[in-house]
Amino acid sequence: MLRARITGVGSYAPPHIVTNDDLEEMMNTSDEWIRQRTGIERRHWADDDISTSDLALEASLRAIENAGIDKESIELIIFATLSPDHNFPGSACFLQTKLGLEGIAALDIRQQCTGFVYAMSIADQYIRTGMYKTILVVGAEVHSKGLDKTPRGRDLGVLFGDGAGAAVVEACEVTDPANDSYVLSSHLHADGRYAQMLWTKVPGMANGPHWLDVESIEKGEYFPQMDGRRVYIHAVKKMPESVREAVEFNGLTVEDIDLFLFHQANLRIIESVGEALNAPPEKVFNTIQEYANTTAATLPIELDEALRAGVLKKGMLVVLSAFGSGFTWGSVLLRW
């Protein structure tokens, strides 16, 4: 049975740490206000000369080293991000040349917070069909350059951080499904009716004669906008549903899961999702306190952090679940 297996993970965050106190004067907020509403304590922001693919490169090199492979064995890069280096071409192409892997396939995924789940699903399918044997899956974001760092943008500005995570996904023969490490299944969903509940309006080709104009800039429409109430309501419903879908598809129960890795958007959402699933707190691993919301980078950063902390161990049943803009949501169930 040919299946996909994560053989190495790596992550990277810029060294510049921004605490809640650092945002106090900038956004007219406070450490107490941010902690109570989000659970975030600090985040990492990139320097001015650092791009999303730069962060991705660092995480990718660590994942490749941890997988114990030669980078030349990689046949495909799947890069999930909402903060690309440039509008086009895709950031996977910039990462490819920084890795010195010219000629291999490079694919970008634009599913925002659910990007890594979608990317893992695609990697899994490519490997199951035998098209590729070694795939680099990356999630990376530089949010800090696109945030409204004034009191007007406080509600969103405090939520996001910069970072990158990567996973080497390789083909493997599964002979003992109850013990071997592999991706059991992935489950993807979207509902575009809510696309404008969490989005950036401009630049874009749906805005009249120009994809970006002075009026849009003056209105701040190039900053992200969110209907927080609707996002919360849907997230706490859809993420548990995606977890149940995964375990039921594989003939398991939620109680069989050893470790839950949820998208880190807001600690209140994470706690609500865990409660909906009756997941013991000790089975839920969080990184939001240190990194804030790193969107597509969140889940691979969690994997790396959990592994290095000794929380993620061989043989564990692990579920990854995310919800984000689009709306999109989904899950990946794997045995580590």
N, C-alpha and C positions, 0 to 999 in steps of 0.2 A: 504494500500500500504506500504509494508515493505521496508524501506530505511535506509541508513547510515547517521549519523549526528555527526559532531564534537562537543563533549560536554566539552572539555577542552584542552587547549594548554599550552605549557611551553617551555622555551628556556634557554640555558646556554652558556656562553662564558668564556674562561679562563680569570682570572684577569690581566694577563700580556698583556699590550697594546704595540704594536709596531707601531710607527708612520712612516710616509714617511721619515722624517729626520733620524730616526734610521737606515734606509736602505741605506742612502746616501753613506757612506764609504764602507759598506759591498758589495754593488752591483754596485757602481759607478753610482748612479742615483741621482735624486733630487725630492723634494716635488713638484715642479712645473711640472716636466716631468711626474710624476705619475698622478697628478691631471688632467692635460690637456688630457692625453690619456685614463684614466680609471675612473676618478671621485672619486677614493679611497683616503681617508685621513689617515686611520689607520686600523689596524686589530688586532685580538687577537691570541696569540700563546700559546700553552700548555707548561707546564713545562716538563722536561725530563721524569718524572715518571708518567705522565698522559697519559692514552690511550683513544682511540675513545669511547670505551664502558663506560669509566669513565664519559666523557662528556655527553654521552647518558643517563646515570643513573640520573644525576642531572636534565636534561631536562624532563625526564620521570616522576620523582617524582613530579616536579612542575605541569606537565600536569595532573597527577592523582589527585593531591590536588585540582587543579582548576576545574576538572570535578566533584569533590565531590563523588568519588567512593572509595570502598575498592579495593586495588590492586589485591586481590584474585579473583575479578570478571573478570579479564583479561583472555581471552582464547587463544590469539594469539599475538605474537610480530612480526611485520614486520619491519626490520631494513635495511635502505638504506644507503650505504656508499661505497666509493671507497678507503678508507683508513682503512681497518680492523685491529683489534688488531694483528691478525696473518693470515698467508695465509689460514690456515684452523685450526679448524672449524670456521663456520660463527660467526660473532660478536653478532648476536642475542642470541646465546647460552651463551656467556659471560655476556651479559646484563641480560638475564633471571635469572642466578644464583645470580647476584648482587641485583636483585630485590626480590630474595627469592621466585621465582615462578616456581620452578622445576616441570617438568611434562607437562607444556603447550607447544603448538606448537611454534616453532621459525623459522623464515624465513628471509634470507638475500636477498636484491635486489642490483644488480650491474649495475645500469643504470646511474651512475654518476650524472651529474647535473639534469637529469630528474628523478632521483631516487624517490623523494618524490611523484611526480605525478604518477609514476608507482605503488608505494606502496599504495597510496590512492585508485587507481583504483582496486587493488587486494582486499583491505579491503572492498570496496564498493560491489564488486561481492560476496565475502564470506557472507556478511550480507544480501544481496538481496536473496541469495539462502537459508538462514536460518541456515547455518553451524555454524556461530559464532554470538554472540550478542555484545561482547565487545572486541575491538582490539586496541592494542597500536601500533601506526605508528610512527617510529622514523627516523630522518635523522641526521647523525653526521659525523664529519670529523676532523681529525688531519692532516692537510696538511703540517704544518711547518717542520715536521721531514723528509719529502720527497722532499724538494725543494732544488734546486741548489742555494745556497746563495752566489754566486760569480757573478762578472760581466757577465760571460758566461750565467748564468741563469736569467739575469735581466728581460727579457721580460715576463717570466712566474712567476718568484719568487715574484714580487711585487703584484701579483693579488690575492693571496689566503690567507685565514685566517682559524682559527680553531673555531669550535662551534657546537652546537647541538640544535635541536628542536624536539618536540614530540607533538602528538595529540592523544587524546582518541577518538575513533570512536565507537559509539554505535548504535544499532538497534533502530528504532523508527517507529511508525505508522504515516504516512502522511495522514491527513484528509483534509487539506487545502493547496494544492500545491502552491498557490499564496502567502502564508504567513508563512507556517511552515519552520523550519530550517532543511535542508537535502542536500545531494549531488545529484544534478540533473543528471549529467553525467560526464564521463571521456573519453578522446580520446587520443590514444597512437600511435606513429609512430617511425620508425627507418629506416636507410639506411646504411647498413654495408659497402657499397662501399667506404665510407669516414672514416672508422674506424681508419686508420693510420694518419688522419689529426689532431687528438687530442688523444694521447695515451701515455702509458708507455710501451716501448718495452720489457724490462726485469724487473723482472724475468718472465719466461714463458716457456711453453712446446713446443713452435713453434720455438725455437731458436737453434735447433741442439741437440747435445747429452746431454747438460746440461742446466738446466733452468736458471742458473746464473754462469758466469765464470769471471775470473780476467780481461780478455780483455774487456768485457762489462762494468765492473765497471770502468776501466781506461778511457773508452770512455764516461762515464757518461750516459749510456743508461738506467739506472734505474731512471733517472729523467724524469718528464713529458716533452713531446714535442708537439708543436702545430704549425699548419699553420694558423696564425692569420687571414689572409685575407679571406681564405675559411670559417673559422668558422664565421666570421662576416657576410659574404654574406649570408650564409645559415640561421644563427640565425635571421637576420632581415627579412627574408622571411618566415621561418617556424613558428616562434612564432605567428605572426599575423594570419597566416593560421589556427593555432590550436585554436585561440580565436574565429575566425569566424565560424569554424566548430562547436564549442561548442554552440554558441548562435543560429546558424541556426538550429542545431539539436533540440533545445528546443523551436523553434518558436519565438525567441527573436531577438533583434538587438544589435549591439555593444553599442548603445546609452542607452540601458536598464541597462548596467552594472554600478554598483555603485562604485566598487573598483577593480583595476587591480593590481595583485601581479605577477610581472615578475621575472624570475630568475635573480639574481644580479651578472652578470659576468663582465659587463663593462657599465658604465653610458651612453656611446655613443650608445651602442646597445639598452639599455632600452629606451633612447630618440627616437631612430629611430623606434623602435617597436610601441611606443606610437603615434608617428606621422603617421605611416602607418595605424593605427586604428582610427585616429582622436580622440584619447583619451585625454580629458582635463588633463593638468598636475596635477591638484588638485585631480584627481581620481587615480593617479599612486603613490603608496607608495614605497619608496626606503630605503634600509638599507646599501647599498654598501659603503657609506662614512665611516661607523663605523666598519663594519665587513669584508669588501672585499668579495671575492667569497668563500662561504663556501659550495659550491657544493650541495650535497643532503640535507644539513641542512638549506639551504637558505630560502626556502618557509615556513617551519614551524617557523623559526625565524621571518620571516616577519609577519606571522599571529599573533604571540605573541606580537611583537612590535606594530603592528597596533592596536591590541586590547587594549594594555596598554596605548597607546597614545590617545585613544578615537576616532581613525579614523575608525576602524572597529566596526560597530554597528549592533544590532539585526535587522533582516529583510533585510539586504543588499544583493544584488546579487553580488557575488565575483567570479572572474575568476583567477585561478592560471595557469601560463603558463611557460614552461621551455624548454630549448634547451641545448644539451650537447654532450659529447663524444659518439661515436657510428656510425654515428650520431644518436641521439635519440631526440625526442621532443614530446610534448603533452600538454594537458590542463585538468583541472578539473573545473567544474562550480558548485557552491553551493550557497544556500541561508543561510546566517549566522543566 
